[in-house]
Amino acid sequence: MRRFRLAGFLSSLFLAVGVTLTGAASAHTSEQLAPGGYVALGDSYASGVGAGSYIAASGDCKRSTKAYPQLWAAAHAPSSFDFTACAGARTSDVTAGQLAPLSAATDLVSITIGGNDAGFGDAMTTCVLQSDSACLDRIATARAYVESTLPGRLDSVYTAVRSKAPNAHVVVLGYPRFYKLGTTCIGLSETKRKAINDGSDLLNTTIAKRAADHGFTFGDVRTTFTGHEICSGSSWLHSVNWLNIGESYHPTAAGQSGGYLPALNSADNA
């Protein structure tokens, strides 16, 4: 891991209780350095909408104490932690209002962004309320945007992040697939579910490509969410929540801790 360094060899054996050394080896220890500053950027998937336990001071941004940035910071105790991700954010919102904490001292940046630019919320509303053909048409419009316009928007954000945080390791986290296919499930048709999943795959592929071209690390949460999609019987995503529509299709607290946090940890160690 990047934040460990060798402190030196000891001249005596460890006298620690509960530690068993196997074989004849020289004993040594390492010193864990506290990570530098961590800044968490992005949209509702980064702020933690759907996970509950919202920080009152965050207002409509709905930053959750159970969101993956908060969980990572609690586990690693960075020298500073700035959580500026905000529900509803688009790429332009990140560049306009979330980058102030970044500096040359920033060691880690995480970001999830792009879904709102592509019209994710409107596409899901269309698919829930209208016909298969209307759903497919709306997703086709979103796909066209992702292919033609989103790459440039992502480039603007990533360039701004690198300019303000030249020394940071930047981890770009994507979005999960929403549905387990090929299973009986009340709700949307299989046609709609597949189109939504395919749209998510395109979004992730586009984000990953732009991240790589900027030298950033992509964290693919589709892997960690596998087996926990809607219709899986063990979903880490809210389906339609008519009592709190804003939480629909967002990760639960389990999705943040079991889906997003491991992806951030893995990408941070890459």
Secondary structure, DSSP 8 states (H G I E B T S, - for coil): -TTEEEEEE-SS----TT----SS---EEEEE----EEEEEESHHHHTTTS--B-GGGGGG--BTTSHHHHHHHHH--S-EEE---TT--HHHHHHHT-TT--TTEEEEEEE-STTTTTHHHHHHHHHHS-HHHHHHHHHHHHHHHHHTHHHHHHHHHHHHHHH-TT-EEEEE-----B--SS--SSS-HHHHHHHHHHHHHHHHHHHHHHHHTT-EEE-HHHHHTT-SBTSSS-SB----TTSGGGTTSB-HHHIIIIIHHHHHHHHT-
